[in-house]
């Protein structure tokens, strides 16, 4: 299979994955936002991963001259992936604030901003992860995991409802999920990085 054809098929696959994730997020919006745990741990990541897949599709289709020019321009603003990773960290922190989830449930405009903002963040994050080296990525994941763990513990230990839209039991479940995620995310990255290094060493 020729190089351009391989890139085209890869681009279509990622674009299809992005579309499927976004459609699922829209179709199951009410069901997934009914609980604080599913809202924070399933619905928000689903939109973010739709953006990541769109970013992969965009990078796979850069054979066109216009895409290459756009990529070079964007690279100036996302050197070493640091700005993109910083954006992802700020957006992640914002959606861990209980008031943010309350606003989504109360105001349709905020819900729309959630979709658009998370999708764009996913696109930027994919490009940032491509450009960042292992040290920068590990620093980013370490801070993200620490933040999730701290917020998760607060959600579990606070006896008052932090989200008006959700029950205290939902809050505790979301807190436990965040702590689990804080452990799983760096473990998965380390496992993936180890396999990547093994493949490089075997060549």
GUDO-328129 format. One record per residue (C-alpha): residue number from 1; residue in three letters; z, x, y. Coordinates in nm, 4 decimals. Layout:
BEGIN
<pt><resi>NUM</resi><resn>ALA</resn><w>Z</w><u>X</u><v>Y</v></pt>
...
# end
This chain:
BEGIN
<pt><resi>1</resi><resn>UNK</resn><w>0.0000</w><u>0.0000</u><v>0.0000</v></pt>
<pt><resi>2</resi><resn>UNK</resn><w>-0.0982</w><u>0.1394</u><v>0.3387</v></pt>
<pt><resi>3</resi><resn>UNK</resn><w>0.1627</w><u>0.2165</u><v>0.6038</v></pt>
<pt><resi>4</resi><resn>UNK</resn><w>0.0635</w><u>-0.0530</u><v>0.8589</v></pt>
<pt><resi>5</resi><resn>UNK</resn><w>0.0460</w><u>-0.3193</u><v>0.5865</v></pt>
<pt><resi>6</resi><resn>UNK</resn><w>0.3901</w><u>-0.2224</u><v>0.4589</v></pt>
<pt><resi>7</resi><resn>UNK</resn><w>0.5302</w><u>-0.2466</u><v>0.8107</v></pt>
<pt><resi>8</resi><resn>UNK</resn><w>0.3651</w><u>-0.5862</u><v>0.8583</v></pt>
<pt><resi>9</resi><resn>UNK</resn><w>0.5124</w><u>-0.7295</u><v>0.5393</v></pt>
<pt><resi>10</resi><resn>UNK</resn><w>0.8535</w><u>-0.5872</u><v>0.6211</v></pt>
<pt><resi>11</resi><resn>UNK</resn><w>0.8352</w><u>-0.7357</u><v>0.9683</v></pt>
<pt><resi>12</resi><resn>UNK</resn><w>0.7483</w><u>-1.0795</u><v>0.8309</v></pt>
<pt><resi>13</resi><resn>UNK</resn><w>1.0310</w><u>-1.0653</u><v>0.5773</v></pt>
<pt><resi>14</resi><resn>UNK</resn><w>1.2892</w><u>-0.9797</u><v>0.8423</v></pt>
<pt><resi>15</resi><resn>UNK</resn><w>1.1493</w><u>-1.2403</u><v>1.0796</v></pt>
<pt><resi>16</resi><resn>UNK</resn><w>1.1722</w><u>-1.5020</u><v>0.8048</v></pt>
<pt><resi>17</resi><resn>UNK</resn><w>1.5301</w><u>-1.4013</u><v>0.7306</v></pt>
<pt><resi>18</resi><resn>UNK</resn><w>1.6173</w><u>-1.4307</u><v>1.0990</v></pt>
<pt><resi>19</resi><resn>UNK</resn><w>1.4604</w><u>-1.7764</u><v>1.1214</v></pt>
<pt><resi>20</resi><resn>UNK</resn><w>1.6396</w><u>-1.8991</u><v>0.8078</v></pt>
<pt><resi>21</resi><resn>UNK</resn><w>1.9793</w><u>-1.7795</u><v>0.9333</v></pt>
<pt><resi>22</resi><resn>UNK</resn><w>1.9279</w><u>-1.9389</u><v>1.2723</v></pt>
<pt><resi>23</resi><resn>UNK</resn><w>1.8146</w><u>-2.2688</u><v>1.1193</v></pt>
<pt><resi>24</resi><resn>UNK</resn><w>2.1172</w><u>-2.2710</u><v>0.8882</v></pt>
<pt><resi>25</resi><resn>UNK</resn><w>2.3464</w><u>-2.2025</u><v>1.1850</v></pt>
<pt><resi>26</resi><resn>UNK</resn><w>2.1928</w><u>-2.4946</u><v>1.3742</v></pt>
<pt><resi>27</resi><resn>UNK</resn><w>2.1863</w><u>-2.7380</u><v>1.0810</v></pt>
<pt><resi>28</resi><resn>UNK</resn><w>2.5449</w><u>-2.6665</u><v>0.9748</v></pt>
<pt><resi>29</resi><resn>UNK</resn><w>2.6800</w><u>-2.6241</u><v>1.3275</v></pt>
<pt><resi>30</resi><resn>UNK</resn><w>2.9188</w><u>-2.9199</u><v>1.3093</v></pt>
<pt><resi>31</resi><resn>UNK</resn><w>3.0403</w><u>-2.8401</u><v>0.9579</v></pt>
<pt><resi>32</resi><resn>UNK</resn><w>3.1012</w><u>-2.4701</u><v>1.0284</v></pt>
<pt><resi>33</resi><resn>UNK</resn><w>3.2700</w><u>-2.5184</u><v>1.3660</v></pt>
<pt><resi>34</resi><resn>UNK</resn><w>3.5054</w><u>-2.7845</u><v>1.2320</v></pt>
<pt><resi>35</resi><resn>UNK</resn><w>3.7445</w><u>-2.5124</u><v>1.1169</v></pt>
<pt><resi>36</resi><resn>UNK</resn><w>3.8523</w><u>-2.2128</u><v>1.3227</v></pt>
<pt><resi>37</resi><resn>UNK</resn><w>3.8143</w><u>-1.9836</u><v>1.0205</v></pt>
<pt><resi>38</resi><resn>UNK</resn><w>3.4567</w><u>-2.0871</u><v>0.9389</v></pt>
<pt><resi>39</resi><resn>UNK</resn><w>3.3651</w><u>-2.0908</u><v>1.3070</v></pt>
<pt><resi>40</resi><resn>UNK</resn><w>3.4843</w><u>-1.7365</u><v>1.3652</v></pt>
<pt><resi>41</resi><resn>UNK</resn><w>3.4120</w><u>-1.5807</u><v>1.0246</v></pt>
<pt><resi>42</resi><resn>UNK</resn><w>3.0917</w><u>-1.7594</u><v>0.9202</v></pt>
<pt><resi>43</resi><resn>UNK</resn><w>2.9116</w><u>-1.9317</u><v>1.2066</v></pt>
<pt><resi>44</resi><resn>UNK</resn><w>2.9373</w><u>-1.6566</u><v>1.4666</v></pt>
<pt><resi>45</resi><resn>UNK</resn><w>2.8394</w><u>-1.3773</u><v>1.2209</v></pt>
<pt><resi>46</resi><resn>UNK</resn><w>2.5493</w><u>-1.5908</u><v>1.0965</v></pt>
<pt><resi>47</resi><resn>UNK</resn><w>2.3952</w><u>-1.6025</u><v>1.4446</v></pt>
<pt><resi>48</resi><resn>UNK</resn><w>2.4671</w><u>-1.2320</u><v>1.4938</v></pt>
<pt><resi>49</resi><resn>UNK</resn><w>2.2943</w><u>-1.1441</u><v>1.1649</v></pt>
<pt><resi>50</resi><resn>UNK</resn><w>1.9969</w><u>-1.3581</u><v>1.2687</v></pt>
<pt><resi>51</resi><resn>UNK</resn><w>1.9668</w><u>-1.1283</u><v>1.5694</v></pt>
<pt><resi>52</resi><resn>UNK</resn><w>2.0062</w><u>-0.8193</u><v>1.3487</v></pt>
<pt><resi>53</resi><resn>UNK</resn><w>1.7221</w><u>-0.9402</u><v>1.1258</v></pt>
<pt><resi>54</resi><resn>UNK</resn><w>1.5096</w><u>-1.0099</u><v>1.4344</v></pt>
<pt><resi>55</resi><resn>UNK</resn><w>1.5816</w><u>-0.6557</u><v>1.5525</v></pt>
<pt><resi>56</resi><resn>UNK</resn><w>1.4683</w><u>-0.5207</u><v>1.2154</v></pt>
<pt><resi>57</resi><resn>UNK</resn><w>1.1496</w><u>-0.7268</u><v>1.2424</v></pt>
<pt><resi>58</resi><resn>UNK</resn><w>1.0878</w><u>-0.5942</u><v>1.5922</v></pt>
<pt><resi>59</resi><resn>UNK</resn><w>1.1329</w><u>-0.2327</u><v>1.4820</v></pt>
<pt><resi>60</resi><resn>UNK</resn><w>0.9084</w><u>-0.2850</u><v>1.1771</v></pt>
<pt><resi>61</resi><resn>UNK</resn><w>0.6254</w><u>-0.4184</u><v>1.3928</v></pt>
<pt><resi>62</resi><resn>UNK</resn><w>0.6120</w><u>-0.1282</u><v>1.6386</v></pt>
<pt><resi>63</resi><resn>UNK</resn><w>0.2712</w><u>-0.0142</u><v>1.5166</v></pt>
<pt><resi>64</resi><resn>UNK</resn><w>0.1180</w><u>-0.1951</u><v>1.8122</v></pt>
<pt><resi>65</resi><resn>UNK</resn><w>0.0805</w><u>0.0166</u><v>2.1245</v></pt>
<pt><resi>66</resi><resn>UNK</resn><w>0.2672</w><u>-0.2346</u><v>2.3406</v></pt>
<pt><resi>67</resi><resn>UNK</resn><w>0.5660</w><u>-0.2290</u><v>2.1026</v></pt>
<pt><resi>68</resi><resn>UNK</resn><w>0.5730</w><u>0.1504</u><v>2.1126</v></pt>
<pt><resi>69</resi><resn>UNK</resn><w>0.5769</w><u>0.1503</u><v>2.4931</v></pt>
<pt><resi>70</resi><resn>UNK</resn><w>0.8546</w><u>-0.1083</u><v>2.4990</v></pt>
<pt><resi>71</resi><resn>UNK</resn><w>1.0515</w><u>0.0978</u><v>2.2458</v></pt>
<pt><resi>72</resi><resn>UNK</resn><w>1.0262</w><u>0.4118</u><v>2.4573</v></pt>
<pt><resi>73</resi><resn>UNK</resn><w>1.1405</w><u>0.2270</u><v>2.7690</v></pt>
<pt><resi>74</resi><resn>UNK</resn><w>1.4315</w><u>0.0651</u><v>2.5878</v></pt>
<pt><resi>75</resi><resn>UNK</resn><w>1.5371</w><u>0.3982</u><v>2.4338</v></pt>
<pt><resi>76</resi><resn>UNK</resn><w>1.6174</w><u>0.5266</u><v>2.7830</v></pt>
<pt><resi>77</resi><resn>UNK</resn><w>1.8834</w><u>0.2559</u><v>2.8194</v></pt>
<pt><resi>78</resi><resn>UNK</resn><w>2.0256</w><u>0.2780</u><v>2.4663</v></pt>
<pt><resi>79</resi><resn>UNK</resn><w>2.0592</w><u>0.6526</u><v>2.4192</v></pt>
<pt><resi>80</resi><resn>UNK</resn><w>2.2504</w><u>0.7409</u><v>2.1012</v></pt>
<pt><resi>81</resi><resn>UNK</resn><w>2.3152</w><u>0.3677</u><v>2.0610</v></pt>
<pt><resi>82</resi><resn>UNK</resn><w>2.6309</w><u>0.3839</u><v>2.2743</v></pt>
<pt><resi>83</resi><resn>UNK</resn><w>2.5406</w><u>0.1084</u><v>2.5266</v></pt>
<pt><resi>84</resi><resn>UNK</resn><w>2.4352</w><u>-0.1259</u><v>2.2457</v></pt>
<pt><resi>85</resi><resn>UNK</resn><w>2.7507</w><u>-0.0604</u><v>2.0462</v></pt>
<pt><resi>86</resi><resn>UNK</resn><w>2.9616</w><u>-0.1126</u><v>2.3577</v></pt>
<pt><resi>87</resi><resn>UNK</resn><w>2.7891</w><u>-0.4462</u><v>2.4198</v></pt>
<pt><resi>88</resi><resn>UNK</resn><w>2.8560</w><u>-0.5527</u><v>2.0607</v></pt>
<pt><resi>89</resi><resn>UNK</resn><w>3.2229</w><u>-0.4541</u><v>2.0937</v></pt>
<pt><resi>90</resi><resn>UNK</resn><w>3.2652</w><u>-0.6534</u><v>2.4155</v></pt>
<pt><resi>91</resi><resn>UNK</resn><w>3.0912</w><u>-0.9596</u><v>2.2713</v></pt>
<pt><resi>92</resi><resn>UNK</resn><w>3.3037</w><u>-0.9378</u><v>1.9541</v></pt>
<pt><resi>93</resi><resn>UNK</resn><w>3.6204</w><u>-0.9179</u><v>2.1621</v></pt>
<pt><resi>94</resi><resn>UNK</resn><w>3.5130</w><u>-1.2184</u><v>2.3675</v></pt>
<pt><resi>95</resi><resn>UNK</resn><w>3.4629</w><u>-1.4399</u><v>2.0622</v></pt>
<pt><resi>96</resi><resn>UNK</resn><w>3.8069</w><u>-1.3497</u><v>1.9295</v></pt>
<pt><resi>97</resi><resn>UNK</resn><w>3.9644</w><u>-1.5101</u><v>2.2367</v></pt>
<pt><resi>98</resi><resn>UNK</resn><w>4.0859</w><u>-1.8630</u><v>2.1467</v></pt>
<pt><resi>99</resi><resn>UNK</resn><w>3.9729</w><u>-2.0031</u><v>2.4830</v></pt>
<pt><resi>100</resi><resn>UNK</resn><w>3.6146</w><u>-1.9042</u><v>2.3991</v></pt>
<pt><resi>101</resi><resn>UNK</resn><w>3.6166</w><u>-2.1210</u><v>2.0870</v></pt>
<pt><resi>102</resi><resn>UNK</resn><w>3.7735</w><u>-2.4083</u><v>2.2782</v></pt>
<pt><resi>103</resi><resn>UNK</resn><w>3.5001</w><u>-2.3917</u><v>2.5418</v></pt>
<pt><resi>104</resi><resn>UNK</resn><w>3.2307</w><u>-2.4073</u><v>2.2729</v></pt>
<pt><resi>105</resi><resn>UNK</resn><w>3.3807</w><u>-2.7288</u><v>2.1385</v></pt>
<pt><resi>106</resi><resn>UNK</resn><w>3.4109</w><u>-2.8838</u><v>2.4857</v></pt>
<pt><resi>107</resi><resn>UNK</resn><w>3.0952</w><u>-2.7774</u><v>2.6685</v></pt>
<pt><resi>108</resi><resn>UNK</resn><w>2.7438</w><u>-2.7908</u><v>2.5157</v></pt>
<pt><resi>109</resi><resn>UNK</resn><w>2.6207</w><u>-2.5313</u><v>2.7654</v></pt>
<pt><resi>110</resi><resn>UNK</resn><w>2.8755</w><u>-2.2777</u><v>2.6357</v></pt>
<pt><resi>111</resi><resn>UNK</resn><w>2.7604</w><u>-2.3511</u><v>2.2804</v></pt>
<pt><resi>112</resi><resn>UNK</resn><w>2.4034</w><u>-2.2746</u><v>2.3868</v></pt>
<pt><resi>113</resi><resn>UNK</resn><w>2.5154</w><u>-1.9513</u><v>2.5514</v></pt>
<pt><resi>114</resi><resn>UNK</resn><w>2.6910</w><u>-1.8610</u><v>2.2258</v></pt>
<pt><resi>115</resi><resn>UNK</resn><w>2.3663</w><u>-1.8883</u><v>2.0315</v></pt>
<pt><resi>116</resi><resn>UNK</resn><w>2.1572</w><u>-1.6956</u><v>2.2829</v></pt>
<pt><resi>117</resi><resn>UNK</resn><w>2.4196</w><u>-1.4291</u><v>2.3523</v></pt>
<pt><resi>118</resi><resn>UNK</resn><w>2.5004</w><u>-1.3562</u><v>1.9888</v></pt>
<pt><resi>119</resi><resn>UNK</resn><w>2.1342</w><u>-1.3449</u><v>1.8911</v></pt>
<pt><resi>120</resi><resn>UNK</resn><w>2.0487</w><u>-1.0971</u><v>2.1668</v></pt>
<pt><resi>121</resi><resn>UNK</resn><w>2.3554</w><u>-0.8922</u><v>2.0779</v></pt>
<pt><resi>122</resi><resn>UNK</resn><w>2.2348</w><u>-0.8746</u><v>1.7185</v></pt>
<pt><resi>123</resi><resn>UNK</resn><w>1.8927</w><u>-0.7463</u><v>1.8269</v></pt>
<pt><resi>124</resi><resn>UNK</resn><w>2.0515</w><u>-0.4808</u><v>2.0485</v></pt>
<pt><resi>125</resi><resn>UNK</resn><w>2.3056</w><u>-0.3883</u><v>1.7803</v></pt>
<pt><resi>126</resi><resn>UNK</resn><w>2.0374</w><u>-0.3188</u><v>1.5199</v></pt>
<pt><resi>127</resi><resn>UNK</resn><w>1.8619</w><u>-0.0775</u><v>1.7529</v></pt>
<pt><resi>128</resi><resn>UNK</resn><w>2.1937</w><u>0.0830</u><v>1.8473</v></pt>
<pt><resi>129</resi><resn>UNK</resn><w>2.2896</w><u>0.1423</u><v>1.4844</v></pt>
<pt><resi>130</resi><resn>UNK</resn><w>1.9513</w><u>0.3087</u><v>1.4266</v></pt>
<pt><resi>131</resi><resn>UNK</resn><w>2.0063</w><u>0.5503</u><v>1.7136</v></pt>
<pt><resi>132</resi><resn>UNK</resn><w>2.3775</w><u>0.6233</u><v>1.6669</v></pt>
<pt><resi>133</resi><resn>UNK</resn><w>2.4895</w><u>0.9101</u><v>1.4456</v></pt>
<pt><resi>134</resi><resn>UNK</resn><w>2.7638</w><u>0.8731</u><v>1.1837</v></pt>
<pt><resi>135</resi><resn>UNK</resn><w>3.0443</w><u>0.9859</u><v>1.4152</v></pt>
<pt><resi>136</resi><resn>UNK</resn><w>2.9553</w><u>0.7336</u><v>1.6862</v></pt>
<pt><resi>137</resi><resn>UNK</resn><w>2.9139</w><u>0.4538</u><v>1.4317</v></pt>
<pt><resi>138</resi><resn>UNK</resn><w>3.2466</w><u>0.5349</u><v>1.2673</v></pt>
<pt><resi>139</resi><resn>UNK</resn><w>3.4200</w><u>0.5346</u><v>1.6055</v></pt>
<pt><resi>140</resi><resn>UNK</resn><w>3.2701</w><u>0.1941</u><v>1.6836</v></pt>
<pt><resi>141</resi><resn>UNK</resn><w>3.3647</w><u>0.0472</u><v>1.3444</v></pt>
<pt><resi>142</resi><resn>UNK</resn><w>3.7142</w><u>0.1921</u><v>1.3684</v></pt>
<pt><resi>143</resi><resn>UNK</resn><w>3.7764</w><u>0.0253</u><v>1.7039</v></pt>
<pt><resi>144</resi><resn>UNK</resn><w>3.6235</w><u>-0.3015</u><v>1.5859</v></pt>
<pt><resi>145</resi><resn>UNK</resn><w>3.8349</w><u>-0.3050</u><v>1.2694</v></pt>
<pt><resi>146</resi><resn>UNK</resn><w>4.1503</w><u>-0.2229</u><v>1.4640</v></pt>
<pt><resi>147</resi><resn>UNK</resn><w>4.0759</w><u>-0.5044</u><v>1.7070</v></pt>
<pt><resi>148</resi><resn>UNK</resn><w>4.0127</w><u>-0.7558</u><v>1.4266</v></pt>
<pt><resi>149</resi><resn>UNK</resn><w>4.3310</w><u>-0.6535</u><v>1.2468</v></pt>
<pt><resi>150</resi><resn>UNK</resn><w>4.5469</w><u>-0.6867</u><v>1.5598</v></pt>
<pt><resi>151</resi><resn>UNK</resn><w>4.3999</w><u>-1.0240</u><v>1.6546</v></pt>
<pt><resi>152</resi><resn>UNK</resn><w>4.4318</w><u>-1.1436</u><v>1.2955</v></pt>
<pt><resi>153</resi><resn>UNK</resn><w>4.8002</w><u>-1.0530</u><v>1.2846</v></pt>
<pt><resi>154</resi><resn>UNK</resn><w>4.8624</w><u>-1.2272</u><v>1.6180</v></pt>
<pt><resi>155</resi><resn>UNK</resn><w>4.6939</w><u>-1.5421</u><v>1.4883</v></pt>
<pt><resi>156</resi><resn>UNK</resn><w>4.9182</w><u>-1.5393</u><v>1.1810</v></pt>
<pt><resi>157</resi><resn>UNK</resn><w>5.2486</w><u>-1.4570</u><v>1.3499</v></pt>
<pt><resi>158</resi><resn>UNK</resn><w>5.2217</w><u>-1.6798</u><v>1.6569</v></pt>
<pt><resi>159</resi><resn>UNK</resn><w>5.3878</w><u>-2.0155</u><v>1.5891</v></pt>
<pt><resi>160</resi><resn>UNK</resn><w>5.2070</w><u>-2.1894</u><v>1.8746</v></pt>
<pt><resi>161</resi><resn>UNK</resn><w>4.8514</w><u>-2.3185</u><v>1.8676</v></pt>
<pt><resi>162</resi><resn>UNK</resn><w>4.6304</w><u>-2.0731</u><v>2.0549</v></pt>
<pt><resi>163</resi><resn>UNK</resn><w>4.3235</w><u>-2.2962</u><v>2.0168</v></pt>
<pt><resi>164</resi><resn>UNK</resn><w>4.3541</w><u>-2.6555</u><v>2.1338</v></pt>
<pt><resi>165</resi><resn>UNK</resn><w>4.0583</w><u>-2.7564</u><v>1.9184</v></pt>
<pt><resi>166</resi><resn>UNK</resn><w>4.2109</w><u>-2.6326</u><v>1.5915</v></pt>
<pt><resi>167</resi><resn>UNK</resn><w>4.5298</w><u>-2.6836</u><v>1.3933</v></pt>
<pt><resi>168</resi><resn>UNK</resn><w>4.7892</w><u>-2.4127</u><v>1.3397</v></pt>
<pt><resi>169</resi><resn>UNK</resn><w>4.6888</w><u>-2.3870</u><v>0.9724</v></pt>
<pt><resi>170</resi><resn>UNK</resn><w>4.3293</w><u>-2.3143</u><v>1.0792</v></pt>
<pt><resi>171</resi><resn>UNK</resn><w>4.4582</w><u>-2.0432</u><v>1.3101</v></pt>
<pt><resi>172</resi><resn>UNK</resn><w>4.6570</w><u>-1.8782</u><v>1.0302</v></pt>
<pt><resi>173</resi><resn>UNK</resn><w>4.3581</w><u>-1.8902</u><v>0.7955</v></pt>
<pt><resi>174</resi><resn>UNK</resn><w>4.1339</w><u>-1.7343</u><v>1.0607</v></pt>
<pt><resi>175</resi><resn>UNK</resn><w>4.3934</w><u>-1.4617</u><v>1.1118</v></pt>
<pt><resi>176</resi><resn>UNK</resn><w>4.4020</w><u>-1.3774</u><v>0.7425</v></pt>
<pt><resi>177</resi><resn>UNK</resn><w>4.0236</w><u>-1.3706</u><v>0.7334</v></pt>
<pt><resi>178</resi><resn>UNK</resn><w>4.0084</w><u>-1.1299</u><v>1.0276</v></pt>
<pt><resi>179</resi><resn>UNK</resn><w>4.2514</w><u>-0.8903</u><v>0.8582</v></pt>
<pt><resi>180</resi><resn>UNK</resn><w>4.0456</w><u>-0.8981</u><v>0.5380</v></pt>
<pt><resi>181</resi><resn>UNK</resn><w>3.7288</w><u>-0.8393</u><v>0.7398</v></pt>
<pt><resi>182</resi><resn>UNK</resn><w>3.8943</w><u>-0.5473</u><v>0.9183</v></pt>
<pt><resi>183</resi><resn>UNK</resn><w>3.9343</w><u>-0.3788</u><v>0.5790</v></pt>
<pt><resi>184</resi><resn>UNK</resn><w>3.6044</w><u>-0.4813</u><v>0.4210</v></pt>
<pt><resi>185</resi><resn>UNK</resn><w>3.3708</w><u>-0.3785</u><v>0.7063</v></pt>
<pt><resi>186</resi><resn>UNK</resn><w>3.4581</w><u>-0.0042</u><v>0.7163</v></pt>
<pt><resi>187</resi><resn>UNK</resn><w>3.4749</w><u>0.0137</u><v>0.3337</v></pt>
<pt><resi>188</resi><resn>UNK</resn><w>3.1241</w><u>-0.1311</u><v>0.3035</v></pt>
<pt><resi>189</resi><resn>UNK</resn><w>2.9945</w><u>0.1084</u><v>0.5692</v></pt>
<pt><resi>190</resi><resn>UNK</resn><w>3.1533</w><u>0.4112</u><v>0.4000</v></pt>
<pt><resi>191</resi><resn>UNK</resn><w>3.0071</w><u>0.3092</u><v>0.0640</v></pt>
<pt><resi>192</resi><resn>UNK</resn><w>2.6627</w><u>0.2623</u><v>0.2200</v></pt>
<pt><resi>193</resi><resn>UNK</resn><w>2.6850</w><u>0.5931</u><v>0.4050</v></pt>
<pt><resi>194</resi><resn>UNK</resn><w>2.7894</w><u>0.7769</u><v>0.0895</v></pt>
<pt><resi>195</resi><resn>UNK</resn><w>2.4899</w><u>0.6381</u><v>-0.1002</v></pt>
<pt><resi>196</resi><resn>UNK</resn><w>2.2581</w><u>0.7343</u><v>0.1862</v></pt>
<pt><resi>197</resi><resn>UNK</resn><w>2.3880</w><u>1.0923</u><v>0.1873</v></pt>
<pt><resi>198</resi><resn>UNK</resn><w>2.3495</w><u>1.1132</u><v>-0.1905</v></pt>
<pt><resi>199</resi><resn>UNK</resn><w>1.9874</w><u>1.0058</u><v>-0.1653</v></pt>
<pt><resi>200</resi><resn>UNK</resn><w>1.9221</w><u>1.2669</u><v>0.1043</v></pt>
<pt><resi>201</resi><resn>UNK</resn><w>2.0832</w><u>1.5420</u><v>-0.1010</v></pt>
<pt><resi>202</resi><resn>UNK</resn><w>1.8866</w><u>1.4487</u><v>-0.4127</v></pt>
<pt><resi>203</resi><resn>UNK</resn><w>1.5498</w><u>1.4886</u><v>-0.2357</v></pt>
# end
